[in-house]
Amino acid sequence: AQSVTQLGSHVSVSEGALVLLRCNYSSSVPPYLFWYVQYPNQGLQLLLKYTSAATLVKGINGFEAEFKKSETSFHLTKPSAHMSDAAEYFCAVRYGGATNKLIFGTGTLLAVQP
Amino acid sequence: DAGVIQSPRHEVTEMGQEVTLRCKPISGHDYLFWYRQTMMRGLELLIYFNNNVPIDDSGMPEDRFSAKMPNASFSTLKIQPSEPRDSAVYFCASRFTGSNTEAFFGQGTRLTVV
């Protein structure tokens, strides 16, 4: 079954430290890949998306993600965490063909310690 | 554009009552999605429409749930009768046709069934 896996439901980092949130998809055919962020009591906001134009994708708020076909991964990183980055992050995939379903991972709650 | 608009933002109802959630997608978007978010199950796709036609409703939990899209600018999700286990945040999202276009989410409706 087509799916997306986020390792680590909770990640805690210190302010200024590297943020790494993991995402793996299950498909031999690269899907369309997205990262969304959700702040408390709000909807989901797009951080970045993989367009196949480049394997390293830059998004908003200093986040970026690297598509690695050999590892079926699309991990999200940020060199230096800020307190305002505390939120829940969702990796999502949409597989091509007849389906247009956007399937979400279970989410990773990022805490940033002062 | 004002984005995807959902109403109400909060709904508290008694078990057995009918609940109707509303969504106005972004103008020009031809896909509309209804998601449910709970702590236990994360983000679940309930149903999606393309050009006002329901395409996949396999995520609708049971017959108590129904969704309609009478025109390109309006959709409803109805629960009748409601049960406490339906308590969740319900999101509507829309997107434009395209291979890697992202979905835009509304702010959600927090439903509490007591």
Interface residues (C-beta under 8 A of the other chain):
Chain A: Y32 F34 Y36 N41 Q42 G43 L44 Q45 L46 K49 Y50 T51 S52 F90 G96 T99 N100 K101 L102 I103 F104 G105 T106 G107
Chain B: V4 Y31 F33 Y35 G42 L43 L45 Y48 N50 I55 D56 F91 A93 S99 N100 E102 A103 F104 F105 G106 Q107 G108 R110
